[in-house]
């Protein structure tokens, strides 16, 4: 552990690149299914995903619309003009020999995400967000001297959200990652299921004793908020330790070993010129219609901050509020109860829901959503009229949740 007196001598800069899998039925440029959760390897592919000679990509219109929704969730508006480029590199899980992405003209620029850290609001800038097709997946069987390739993921539509290096602690980065996750879910952009890799985080970390940014490392493919926090904390400690010993930080790509709780070197970090970016000649530029942008903007649901204000007005504490907003449906449910009754009933039901989330490790919240707001109000009224004790009402609520 680096002593606090030493650590305070350094400025830490943290940026995050977040890959969000868009919630479309098909891939970004082909008609193959975009849902590979339970699919057998190499079953959701076609000639475009395989990069067969003469195969021409066709842009998925729904993916563009979801990117427009994401722009509003990121506090900005989409770019009227954007286009696709080819990012060249060789890897076995990239059949085309290049990745289709937006390098020169991304669909989103200059966004922001505001987070609360220690009771104070902090702004994290979003430099850009661009559409791109995912690569396949390399599988390395334990103890074997070969690798396998699964191309089900090849061509999956991604939105890569690139933050500015505005974060300075692992806690700030964790809170930012969680807020991105919430916003993408609330906006309907992605299922954002971390277990299935619908959102993956690459963290860039540098340390410096001057105002200039230090040499950064990038730790890739983190799939939990805890991993984001711990990988950053390890990198801060590792980099400061190296500098204190008179060694130089190497700009490189690193991986995260969850079992050992440490990062490890994977390869030297490439620069933009290494990828030989060029405009993709097969895909026309995207020019958005102003009427479409307005239509999507008007259809945007409330974002997490609006429900935070709702729950705060009902008297919930900060911890309960953050638990309550984890599922976008909770806020809408409580808002309907408030509209159909009063604050007392809304507060009581909100606390029931928070307590359920707090006390049970349940991956599916479907049973509770079968309960109508009218019946939830009736249950609350029985408590208010002394027809049920609070304890009995909670038992009934628990039974509803389970079955």
Secondary structure, DSSP 8 states (H G I E B T S, - for coil): ---HHHHTTSEEEEEEEEEEE---SB-SSSSSBS--SS--TT-S--TTTTT-TT------HHHHHHHHHHHHHTTS---SEE--EEEE---TT-TTSEEEE-SSS-SEEEEEEEEEETTEEEEEEEEEEEEEE---EEE--TT-S--EEE-TTTT-EEEEEEE-S-B-SHHHHHHHHHHHHHHHHHTTS----TTTTSEEEEEEEEEESSSS----EEEEEE-SHHHHHHHHHHHHHHHHHHHHTT-----EEEEEETTTTEEEEEEE---GGGG--EE-TTS--EE--HHHHHHHHHT----HHHHHHHHHHTT--HHHHHHHTTSHHHHHHHHHHHHHS-HHHHHHHHHHHHHHHHH---S--HHHHTS-HHHHHHHHHHHHTTSS-HHHHHHHHHHHHH-
